Amino acid sequence: MAFTSKPYCFVLLFVFLVSFNALIWDVGAAGACGKTPIQSAAASLSPCLGAARNARAKVPPACCAKVGALIRTSPRCLCAILLSPLAKQSGIMPGVAIAIPKRCNIRNRQAGKKCGRYTVP
Protein backbone atom coordinates (compact mmCIF):
# COMPACT_ATOMS: atom_id res chain seq x y z
CA MET A 1 0.00 0.00 0.00
CA ALA A 2 1.45 3.29 -1.07
CA PHE A 3 0.60 6.43 0.82
CA THR A 4 -0.03 9.47 -1.36
CA SER A 5 -0.25 12.89 0.12
CA LYS A 6 -1.81 14.51 -2.93
CA PRO A 7 -5.47 14.25 -1.77
CA TYR A 8 -4.54 15.55 1.66
CA CYS A 9 -2.79 18.56 0.18
CA PHE A 10 -5.89 19.44 -1.80
CA VAL A 11 -8.09 19.08 1.28
CA LEU A 12 -5.70 21.23 3.32
CA LEU A 13 -5.58 23.85 0.57
CA PHE A 14 -9.38 23.87 0.34
CA VAL A 15 -9.76 24.34 4.11
CA PHE A 16 -7.18 27.14 4.06
CA LEU A 17 -8.94 28.98 1.22
CA VAL A 18 -12.36 28.70 2.88
CA SER A 19 -10.93 29.94 6.20
CA PHE A 20 -9.09 32.79 4.51
CA ASN A 21 -12.22 33.85 2.62
CA ALA A 22 -14.23 33.88 5.87
CA LEU A 23 -11.54 36.00 7.53
CA ILE A 24 -11.52 38.53 4.69
CA TRP A 25 -15.35 38.68 4.69
CA ASP A 26 -15.42 39.34 8.45
CA VAL A 27 -12.71 42.02 8.31
CA GLY A 28 -14.38 43.75 5.36
CA ALA A 29 -17.66 43.88 7.23
CA ALA A 30 -16.21 45.75 10.18
CA GLY A 31 -15.57 49.09 8.52
CA ALA A 32 -16.35 52.64 9.58
CA CYS A 33 -20.07 51.90 9.23
CA GLY A 34 -19.94 48.64 11.17
CA LYS A 35 -21.54 45.76 9.32
CA THR A 36 -23.55 48.10 7.10
CA PRO A 37 -21.99 48.43 3.64
CA ILE A 38 -20.97 51.99 2.88
CA GLN A 39 -23.21 51.98 -0.22
CA SER A 40 -26.28 51.27 1.93
CA ALA A 41 -25.30 53.88 4.48
CA ALA A 42 -24.75 56.40 1.68
CA ALA A 43 -28.13 55.58 0.14
CA SER A 44 -29.79 56.43 3.46
CA LEU A 45 -28.42 59.96 3.08
CA SER A 46 -30.03 60.51 -0.33
CA PRO A 47 -32.18 63.41 1.00
CA CYS A 48 -28.89 65.29 1.47
CA LEU A 49 -27.71 65.19 -2.15
CA GLY A 50 -28.79 68.70 -3.08
CA ALA A 51 -27.36 70.22 0.08
CA ALA A 52 -24.10 68.31 -0.36
CA ARG A 53 -23.63 69.70 -3.86
CA ASN A 54 -24.58 73.32 -3.20
CA ALA A 55 -23.65 75.34 -0.11
CA ARG A 56 -26.60 77.69 -0.68
CA ALA A 57 -29.21 74.95 -0.97
CA LYS A 58 -31.56 74.54 1.97
CA VAL A 59 -30.91 71.35 3.93
CA PRO A 60 -34.13 69.29 4.05
CA PRO A 61 -35.39 68.21 7.50
CA ALA A 62 -35.15 64.55 6.42
CA CYS A 63 -31.45 65.06 5.72
CA CYS A 64 -30.88 66.69 9.12
CA ALA A 65 -32.64 63.80 10.84
CA LYS A 66 -30.54 61.19 9.01
CA VAL A 67 -27.27 63.06 9.62
CA GLY A 68 -28.13 63.61 13.29
CA ALA A 69 -28.87 59.92 13.79
CA LEU A 70 -25.66 58.94 12.04
CA ILE A 71 -23.58 61.33 14.17
CA ARG A 72 -25.11 59.88 17.33
CA THR A 73 -24.55 56.26 16.33
CA SER A 74 -21.44 56.32 14.14
CA PRO A 75 -19.72 59.65 13.40
CA ARG A 76 -16.88 57.85 11.59
CA CYS A 77 -19.41 56.39 9.19
CA LEU A 78 -20.59 59.86 8.19
CA CYS A 79 -17.02 60.87 7.37
CA ALA A 80 -16.44 57.65 5.46
CA ILE A 81 -19.51 58.30 3.35
CA LEU A 82 -18.76 61.96 2.66
CA LEU A 83 -15.15 61.27 1.69
CA SER A 84 -15.79 58.07 -0.27
CA PRO A 85 -15.25 57.62 -4.01
CA LEU A 86 -18.99 56.98 -4.25
CA ALA A 87 -19.67 60.50 -2.95
CA LYS A 88 -17.21 61.97 -5.43
CA GLN A 89 -18.94 60.11 -8.29
CA SER A 90 -22.28 61.54 -7.12
CA GLY A 91 -20.96 65.08 -7.44
CA ILE A 92 -20.80 65.70 -3.70
CA MET A 93 -18.37 68.41 -2.68
CA PRO A 94 -16.62 67.34 0.55
CA GLY A 95 -16.30 70.90 1.88
CA VAL A 96 -20.01 71.52 1.39
CA ALA A 97 -21.10 68.11 2.66
CA ILE A 98 -19.01 68.29 5.83
CA ALA A 99 -20.78 71.54 6.75
CA ILE A 100 -24.24 69.90 6.69
CA PRO A 101 -24.26 69.10 10.45
CA LYS A 102 -23.54 72.77 11.17
CA ARG A 103 -26.20 73.89 8.70
CA CYS A 104 -28.65 71.59 10.50
CA ASN A 105 -27.65 73.04 13.91
CA ILE A 106 -26.78 69.57 15.19
CA ARG A 107 -25.18 69.57 18.61
CA ASN A 108 -22.13 67.45 19.45
CA ARG A 109 -20.71 67.68 15.95
CA GLN A 110 -17.06 68.11 15.09
CA ALA A 111 -15.94 71.70 15.21
CA GLY A 112 -15.56 73.60 11.98
CA LYS A 113 -15.19 71.79 8.71
CA LYS A 114 -13.49 68.65 9.99
CA CYS A 115 -14.14 65.04 9.21
CA GLY A 116 -11.68 62.83 10.98
CA ARG A 117 -8.25 64.03 9.89
CA TYR A 118 -9.68 65.78 6.85
CA THR A 119 -10.10 69.53 7.21
CA VAL A 120 -11.63 71.50 4.40
CA PRO A 121 -9.34 74.32 3.35
N, C-alpha and C positions, 0 to 999 in steps of 0.2 A: 504494500500500500504506500503510495507516494503522497506526501502532504504538499498541497499547493497553497500558496498564500494569496494567489490572485483574487479569489472571491472575497477573502477577508479584507483585502486592500480596498476593493470597490465598496464594500459595506462601510468600512471606516471612513472613506472619502464621502460617501453619501451622508452619513451621520454628521460629519464635520460641516458639510455644506448646509444641511438643514439647520443645524445649531447656529452657524454663522448668519444665515438669513434671518433667523428669529432675533438674534442680537441686533442686527442692523435695523430691523423693523421696530424693535422696542426703543432703540436710541433715537431713531428718526421721529418717533411719536412724541418724545418728550422735549419739544422745542419751546420757544418763547410763549406759545399759546397752549401749552400743555399737550393734551392728546388731540386737540382740535386742529385740523390742518389749517395752515395759514390762509388758504383759498376760501375756506368756509368762514373763517373769522373775518376776512376782508369782505366777503359777500354780505355779512351782517351789517357792515357799515355803508351799504349802498346809499342810504339817505344822505350821506355826507359828500357824495361825489361833487356836486356843484360848489359847495363851500370849500372843498379841498382843491379845486381848480382856480377859484377866483376869491381873492381876499375881500372883495366888496360884496360878495353874495351873502345873503342872509342865511344863517345856519338854521336849518329846520329843527323843530323841537324833537322829532324822532331821532335825528342825528345826535343831538345833545344827550338824549336818554341813553342811546347805545354807547356813546363815548364815555359817559359818566359811569355806566355799568362796567365797561371794560377797564377803566382806570381803577375802580374799586376792586375788581377781581384779579386783573392781570395787566398792570401798566406796561410791562415789557412787551406784551402781545401787541398793544397799540403801537408802540414804536416799531416793532417788527413789521407790522402791516404797512405803516406809513412810509417806511424806508425800503420796502421790498421791491423787487423788479416788477412784480405784478402791479403795484401802485404806479410805478413809472410808466408802464405800458398803458395804464388807464388815463394818463395825462395829469395825474396828481402832482402838485408842486409841494415838495416836502416842507418848505418854509411856510407855506399857506396852511397846509394840513396840520402841522404841529401846533399852530396857533388856535385850532378849533376849540380845545378845552378852555382856553382863555376867553374866546369869543362866546362860549356857552356859559361863562361865569361859574365854572366847575371848581369847587374847593378841592384842596389837597392835590393839586396838579403840580407838575414840575415847573419851576420858576422860569420865566422867559420863554424863549424858543429853543428848548432843549428836549432831546429825546435820547435818553441814554447818554452816550458820549457825543452824540451828534448835536452840534449847536448851529443853528441857522445864522449865516453871516448877516 
